[in-house]
Amino acid sequence: MPTCFDLSISDAVAHLRLCRPDDLNTMTAEFWSELPELVAQIDAAASARVIVISSTGKHFSAGMDLSVFSGAGGLLGDSGVSEAGRQRAHLWSTVQRLQQTFSILEQVRMPVLAAVQGGCIGGAVDMICAADMRYASADAFFCIQEINIGMTADVGTLQRLPKIIPEGVARELAYTGDRMPAARAHEVGLVNEVFDNHESLVAGVLDIAARIASKSPLAIWGTKEMINFTRDHSVADSLKYMAGWQSGMFQPGDMLEEFAAKGEKRSAVFEELPRRV
């Protein structure tokens, strides 16, 4: 059983909640294996069309737990080797493993929505930057905490945040370690909407997820694939990729179902995505 998350699936929406509020939902060693395993399972089984990540307690997450850096279970602790080059190689591999924990949010076929209350600090910023969309409660704030403890953020914030908000704003946050409040995060485009409180935040994001889940899951997958590809490639390359995707994936079945459902004044019914092999 997961120790860092609660998972429920209802009406094609998977709701993944960080569930260690007394510990500020810090990211323990278990977190870094549980998150990618749970998300990969949802994707592999096509058991949901949207994933919502929310949290419990006063803060969304205070970021990396100190236990990760040391101790018998620490991911960045004893490498089991003594030679300097091998120790550095171990760290190089470990950082990439941590990065993949959040990269999977981009790689799965369904949109991932993050609902943030209270503090979103350090590694939590890395995580929400890999989501498709972000939403916040009025008391939320965002902080690239790594610079405040003498290190460079290394699990995705610096690579993704400048593509979400203006680069100068991202640099200011990364260089100063200042807190960005929810209103400012909305102003610069880090979050799509600010809700009055935690309860209305989760309800609002689940409502958005439900609207997405009502669409063709194949068309949603293609849309996510194209937006992600376009972010990292030229317009010309992205148009060519789109043409290739559409020539293989576009079939009339879902479109005909949409037209029929509208004509019959009912909800469209779509086949789920195939299981991952």
C-alpha positions, 0 to 999 in steps of 0.5 A: 500500500502507498504511504505517501498517497491516497488514490481513488478513481471515479467517473474516469478521473483518478484523484491522487492525494498526498496524505502526510499532512502532519509531515507537511507532505514532504517527499520521502524515499517512498514518494519517489517510487510511489508517484511514478508507479501509481501514475504508470499503473493508471496509464498502463491500464487506461483506468482513467482519462484525467489525473488530479493531484491534490494534497491534504492539510495546511500545505501542498508539500514542503518538498524533499524530506531530509531523510532522502539525503542520508540514512540507510534508506536515503536515496542520496546516501551511501552509494555502496562504492568508494571510488570517486568516479563511481560515486559521482556516477551513482549520483548522476543516475540517482538525479535522473531517477528523481527527474523521471518521477516527475517527467512521467506526468508529461509522458502519460497519455492523459492530462494531469491537473495539480491543485495547490493549497498552502506552501508549494516548496522546493521539489513540489514546484518541480512536480507541479511544473510537469503537470498539464495545468495548475490551480491554487487556493488563495492561501497558496504560495510557490518557492524555489527553496533550493537556492535558500539552502545553497543548491541548484534546483535539479529535478525540473523546475529550471527546465520547465518553469521558464516555458510556463511563465516569463523567463525573467520572472522565473529567473527572479524566483530561482535566484532569490528564493522568494515566495510567489503568492497565488495572486501573482502566480495567476497573474504570470500564468503559473496557475490557471485559476485561484479558488477561495479555499482548499475545499473549493479548489479541489471541487473546482479542479475535479469539475474541470477534470470531469469536463476533460474526461467527457471528451474523446480520450484518443483526441485528448491524448493526441492534443497533449502529445502535440502541445508537449512536442510543440513546446520543445520543437519548431513550428515546422517540425511540430506541423510535420509531427502533427501530420504524421500523427493524424494520418495514423490516429485520426479515425472517424469513429469518435467524431461520428459519436460526438455528432450523434450524441449532440443530435440525440441530446446525450453524453458521448460514449467513447471506447477507452484507450488501449492498455500499454504493452 
